[in-house]
């Protein structure tokens, strides 16, 4: 997936979070419009609750920044 750093969240979205051990099955990923990843420097991956929180935080802060600029 592409890094969340440059990802533009769609206005309406459903986020799928992969299992910590196996991720999301390839047959599910094929049907997704976007696949993003969270860069991690000290660990291989985040636990699913942390990952979900980071994605929602990113979505909200980018939305707030866009609204402030408009």
N, C-alpha and C positions, 0 to 999 in steps of 0.2 A: 504494500500500500504506500501511498504518498504521505509525506510528513504532515502532521496537523498544523505545523507552523504557517504554511501558506494556504491552507484549506479554507475555502469560502463555504460556510455552512448554508445549505438551502433553507428557504423560508420555512418549509414544512419537511420534517425528516423523521425517520424511525431509525434509531441506532441499535445495531446488534453488537453485543459484546461477546467475544469468544471465551471459551473455557480456558482457564489458566494453564492447563497441561497440553491441550490439543488445538486450541484456537477455534476458528469457525470452519466447518467442513467445506472443501472445495466446491461442492455442488451448490452450496448456499452462497458462497462468495461470487460465483459466476452470475448470480441473479442480482447482485448489488449494483447500484448506480455508481457508488464511490466506495473505495476502500482506503482507510487512513491508518496511520500508525503513530504511536506516541514514542518519541525518542527517549531513551533512558541511558544515562551515562554510567551509573554504578551498579545497575541490576539488569538482568536479561529482559524481564517484563514486570509489569505492575499486576497487583491482584485486581480482580475484576471490579470490585467496588471502587478502588482508587482510580482505575482507568475510566470508569463511567463518570466519576466526579470531575476528572480532568477534562474530559470531552465536554461536559455540560458547562464547566467554568469557561473553557475556550469559546464555546458558542455564545455564551452570555456576554463576555467581555468584548468580543468582536461585534456583536449586535449593538451593544451600548456605544462603542466607538463609532460605528457607522451612523447611528442616530445622532450623535453629537456633531458629526461632520456635516450632516445634511441641513 
